[in-house]
Amino acid sequence: MIKQTKFLSIPVRDQNRALDFYTEKLGFTIITDQPFDEKQRWIELRIPKAETRVVLFTAEGEEKRIGSMMPMSYACEDIDATSQELKKRGVEFDGPPEKQPWGTYAMFKDSEGNRFVLSQDKGLIFKESAAVRRRRRRFDRCDLRIPQLRGGCSTRRLRRRSQ
């Protein structure tokens, strides 16, 4: 059965410009940046404190999606502080955060003109379960340059495998 969303693909025209935007302005980290074909690279990014990854890649024939509204939403703990910080880094917002019955949101654009929702649920306090914290610590210890072994990556498995 399906257990999670692995990645979301964001269509981009200029991968270098988009990579700079997502790493320098949004603070995402590079997991993979490797050739895909003669036209593009496969660029996979990690959002801090999230398991779902973002891929900066445009499938052939999907170029018309570049610069459109993305069917996804980024969540944050404090939308006012987050939007102000992102504005300082040069992220363009459509306007100030707007309060709704379900929470607060703001719209912003990436370097390619793609539009996203940044939201904070009403009264939301992010709390990680103990299981999520354990998975995150295990993931953070992994050397991402080494392919994951079957069953996940752990420092114990990597040491044992290399001996």
Secondary structure by P-SEA (a helix, b strand, c coil): ccccccbbbbbbccaaaaaaaaaccccccccccccccccccbbbbbcccccbbbbbcccccccccccccccbbbbbccaaaaaaaaaaaccccccccccccccccccccccccbbbbbbbccbbbbbbcaaaaaaaaaaaacccccccccccccaaaaaaaac
